[in-house]
Amino acid sequence: MKSTLLIIGSGPGIGLATAQRFAREGYEVVLSSRNLKNLQAQSAKLSTYGVKATLEVADANDSTQIDNLVARLANKTRLTVLYNAGVLRYDEAGNLKPMTLTDHSREQLESDININLTSALVAVRAAEIGMSLQNEGSIFITGGGFGINPSPDFLPISIGKAGIRALTKGMFEPLKAKGIHIGTVTVSKLIDSDSQESRDVADIFWDMESSPKEAWVWERVYG
């Protein structure tokens, strides 16, 4: 059965670098996000390396879309899921924009939690159901240093990343017993597009993917 990497919330940094890394190992690549234009740009970049990607438009703010996407692929391929979606905001100059809790509207809070955490939970649930039938598979999630050291200026993403760590640690042993490796890379620095740092994180995800079962871990930290 073919091996496929599905990246949910694929972006030009970690997502693109991980797609390229896994493609080098013979994996088919599926890129997913809510923005088709961004996906097409990433696909064009990958094509310069000889990588052909399948594109799937799915909004991590809509957990039903994520559920359907993961379930469909987990039932027909040997699947590795990378949940890479998360919400940070930037100003017009491209600088990271701090926002306290009161700076967020109720709608923004709900959307942020959906993207940062709820859809990750749904993706893990759907992947577990499909992968359990094959007794194999991998689920990796991009974590963040805010999950260890929360910031009042970035509270929704801090809560989301803390939840990612709890989800991954809590599910590690139950999924391992089913032959499924769940793990997170806690990235404790900002990662630029097409950077050595993005390739370093991609290498960590590949190392987790290729490790024998006795060497599986639930978390690696970068930065």
Backbone torsions as a table, in degrees:
resi	resn	phi	psi	omega
1	MET	NA	136.0	-177.2
2	LYS	-65.4	152.8	176.5
3	SER	-102.1	133.3	-176.3
4	THR	-129.9	137.4	171.4
5	LEU	-104.1	121.2	173.6
6	LEU	-106.0	121.4	177.7
7	ILE	-108.3	116.0	178.4
8	ILE	-95.2	124.0	-175.4
9	GLY	78.8	40.8	-177.1
10	SER	-66.9	136.1	179.4
11	GLY	-133.8	177.1	-174.4
12	PRO	-77.8	-1.9	179.5
13	GLY	-102.6	-101.2	-177.2
14	ILE	-61.2	-41.9	-177.9
15	GLY	-60.0	-50.5	-177.8
16	LEU	-65.8	-40.9	179.6
17	ALA	-64.7	-39.0	-179.9
18	THR	-69.9	-38.9	176.1
19	ALA	-58.5	-45.5	-179.9
20	GLN	-64.3	-40.0	-178.1
21	ARG	-65.1	-45.8	-178.5
22	PHE	-71.2	-34.2	177.9
23	ALA	-61.9	-35.4	177.3
24	ARG	-61.2	-25.1	-179.5
25	GLU	-93.7	8.3	175.6
26	GLY	94.7	5.6	-179.9
27	TYR	-77.7	142.6	166.2
28	GLU	-77.0	148.2	-172.4
29	VAL	-119.7	130.2	172.8
30	VAL	-119.6	119.7	178.2
31	LEU	-102.0	135.2	-178.4
32	SER	-135.2	135.5	167.9
33	SER	-163.3	179.9	-178.5
34	ARG	-85.7	-8.8	-173.7
35	ASN	-113.6	104.7	-176.7
36	LEU	-63.5	-37.7	-178.9
37	LYS	-61.8	-42.1	177.5
38	ASN	-65.1	-40.0	177.9
39	LEU	-62.5	-41.2	-179.9
40	GLN	-64.6	-36.6	177.2
41	ALA	-65.6	-40.9	178.1
42	GLN	-66.2	-40.9	178.9
43	SER	-62.2	-40.7	178.3
44	ALA	-63.5	-39.3	177.7
45	LYS	-64.1	-44.8	179.7
46	LEU	-63.1	-34.6	-177.7
47	SER	-63.8	-25.8	177.4
48	THR	-68.7	-18.4	176.1
49	TYR	-100.9	9.4	179.5
50	GLY	79.7	19.6	-178.0
51	VAL	-105.4	126.1	176.5
52	LYS	-102.5	122.8	-177.9
53	ALA	-111.5	144.5	169.4
54	THR	-89.2	136.6	-176.5
55	LEU	-108.8	134.3	178.5
56	GLU	-131.2	119.3	176.8
57	VAL	-83.6	117.0	177.9
58	ALA	-150.4	132.4	-175.1
59	ASP	-96.3	118.6	179.6
60	ALA	-67.4	-10.0	172.7
61	ASN	-78.7	-10.1	178.5
62	ASP	-118.4	97.4	-173.3
63	SER	-64.7	-24.4	177.8
64	THR	-64.2	-40.1	178.0
65	GLN	-63.4	-41.2	179.3
66	ILE	-66.6	-43.2	178.4
67	ASP	-56.9	-49.6	-177.9
68	ASN	-63.9	-41.6	-178.3
69	LEU	-63.7	-50.5	-177.5
70	VAL	-65.1	-44.4	-178.6
71	ALA	-60.7	-41.8	-178.4
72	ARG	-63.2	-44.7	-177.7
73	LEU	-75.9	-36.3	-178.0
74	ALA	-65.8	-20.6	-178.6
75	ASN	-87.9	-6.2	-175.7
76	LYS	-133.7	5.8	-179.3
77	THR	-151.9	162.5	170.4
78	ARG	-80.1	105.7	-163.3
79	LEU	-106.4	137.5	164.0
80	THR	-115.9	125.5	178.7
81	VAL	-104.6	129.7	168.9
82	LEU	-114.6	111.6	175.1
83	TYR	-88.8	111.2	-170.7
84	ASN	-120.1	9.4	-176.0
85	ALA	-81.5	144.4	177.2
86	GLY	-172.8	156.5	-174.6
87	VAL	-114.1	115.8	165.1
88	LEU	-127.6	149.5	-178.0
89	ARG	-115.3	147.6	-176.4
90	TYR	-128.0	151.2	176.4
91	ASP	-83.1	-178.3	-175.2
92	GLU	-64.3	-23.5	178.8
93	ALA	-85.7	-1.7	179.8
94	GLY	87.1	11.8	178.5
95	ASN	-90.4	145.3	179.4
96	LEU	-59.5	131.2	-173.1
97	LYS	-105.3	110.2	175.5
98	PRO	-63.7	140.6	175.8
99	MET	-143.0	118.1	177.4
100	THR	-75.2	174.2	-178.6
101	LEU	-58.8	-41.6	-178.2
102	THR	-75.2	-14.0	174.6
103	ASP	-75.0	-18.7	-179.2
104	HIS	-88.5	141.9	168.3
105	SER	-78.7	165.9	176.5
106	ARG	-60.4	-39.8	-180.0
107	GLU	-64.9	-39.4	177.7
108	GLN	-64.7	-41.2	179.1
109	LEU	-61.6	-45.5	180.0
110	GLU	-62.8	-43.1	179.6
111	SER	-64.5	-44.3	-178.9
112	ASP	-60.7	-45.3	-179.0
113	ILE	-67.0	-37.3	175.8
114	ASN	-58.2	-47.4	-176.1
115	ILE	-74.2	-45.0	-174.6
116	ASN	-72.1	-29.0	-170.9
117	LEU	-138.6	-52.3	-171.7
118	THR	-58.9	-46.6	-179.0
119	SER	-69.3	-26.1	173.1
120	ALA	-65.2	-43.2	176.4
121	LEU	-59.9	-45.1	-179.5
122	VAL	-63.9	-40.8	179.0
123	ALA	-63.3	-42.2	178.7
124	VAL	-64.1	-43.2	179.1
125	ARG	-59.7	-48.9	-178.9
126	ALA	-64.6	-40.4	179.1
127	ALA	-65.2	-42.2	179.7
128	GLU	-59.3	-44.2	-178.4
129	ILE	-60.8	-47.0	-178.5
130	GLY	-72.0	-42.3	-177.3
131	MET	-70.6	-28.7	-179.6
132	SER	-61.2	-30.2	179.9
133	LEU	-68.1	-25.5	-178.5
134	GLN	-104.5	-8.9	-177.0
135	ASN	57.5	35.2	176.0
136	GLU	-164.5	161.7	178.9
137	GLY	142.0	168.6	-179.0
138	SER	-138.5	143.9	176.3
139	ILE	-131.6	113.8	179.7
140	PHE	-118.9	144.8	-176.3
141	ILE	-132.7	132.3	175.5
142	THR	-76.8	113.0	177.9
143	GLY	-95.8	-171.3	-178.4
144	GLY	-155.4	155.1	-179.1
145	GLY	-61.4	-24.5	176.7
146	PHE	-63.2	-20.0	177.1
147	GLY	-72.3	-19.4	177.3
148	ILE	-100.6	-41.5	179.9
149	ASN	-122.8	84.1	-175.1
150	PRO	-65.6	147.4	-179.4
151	SER	-117.2	133.5	176.5
152	PRO	-65.7	-20.2	178.0
153	ASP	-82.5	-13.3	-179.9
154	PHE	-137.4	53.5	-169.6
155	LEU	-70.6	-44.7	179.9
156	PRO	-58.5	-42.8	178.6
157	ILE	-70.8	-31.8	176.3
158	SER	-62.5	-46.2	178.9
159	ILE	-64.5	-41.6	179.3
160	GLY	-61.7	-45.6	-178.3
161	LYS	-70.3	-33.1	173.9
162	ALA	-63.9	-39.7	177.1
163	GLY	-65.1	-36.7	177.1
164	ILE	-60.8	-43.3	179.4
165	ARG	-63.7	-43.0	179.5
166	ALA	-63.8	-44.3	178.8
167	LEU	-59.0	-48.5	-175.2
168	THR	-67.7	-45.9	179.8
169	LYS	-66.2	-41.7	-177.9
170	GLY	-67.1	-31.8	-176.8
171	MET	-95.7	-4.2	-173.4
172	PHE	-59.5	-54.8	-176.7
173	GLU	-68.7	-44.7	177.8
174	PRO	-59.5	-39.0	179.8
175	LEU	-75.7	-35.7	177.2
176	LYS	-57.7	-38.2	178.7
177	ALA	-63.4	-20.9	178.1
178	LYS	-98.6	6.0	-179.8
179	GLY	82.1	16.3	-177.6
180	ILE	-111.2	127.9	-179.9
181	HIS	-97.8	115.6	171.8
182	ILE	-109.1	135.1	-178.9
183	GLY	-157.2	161.1	177.2
184	THR	-130.6	146.1	168.2
185	VAL	-104.9	113.2	178.5
186	THR	-83.6	105.2	-175.4
187	VAL	-93.2	113.4	-171.6
188	SER	-104.0	28.6	175.4
189	LYS	-155.3	159.3	176.3
190	LEU	-72.4	139.3	-176.7
191	ILE	-114.6	121.6	178.4
192	ASP	-81.3	158.8	175.6
193	SER	-65.2	145.7	174.5
194	ASP	48.1	49.0	-176.7
195	SER	-117.8	163.3	174.7
196	GLN	-62.5	-35.5	178.7
197	GLU	-61.4	-41.8	178.8
198	SER	-63.9	-37.6	178.1
199	ARG	-70.9	-33.0	176.2
200	ASP	-62.2	-45.0	179.6
201	VAL	-64.9	-40.8	177.1
202	ALA	-59.3	-40.1	177.4
203	ASP	-62.8	-37.1	178.1
204	ILE	-65.8	-43.9	177.5
205	PHE	-60.7	-40.5	178.6
206	TRP	-66.6	-39.2	178.0
207	ASP	-60.5	-40.5	176.9
208	MET	-65.6	-40.2	-179.8
209	GLU	-65.2	-39.8	-172.6
210	SER	-91.3	-3.2	-179.1
211	SER	-71.5	143.2	174.2
212	PRO	-66.6	157.9	-172.7
213	LYS	-55.7	-37.2	-177.9
214	GLU	-69.1	-14.0	179.9
215	ALA	-106.4	6.0	179.9
216	TRP	-61.2	143.7	174.6
217	VAL	-133.0	158.5	-179.6
218	TRP	-92.0	-17.2	-178.5
219	GLU	-148.5	139.1	164.2
220	ARG	-124.8	147.9	-177.9
221	VAL	-114.7	135.4	177.8
222	TYR	-127.0	129.8	174.3
223	GLY	97.3	NA	NA
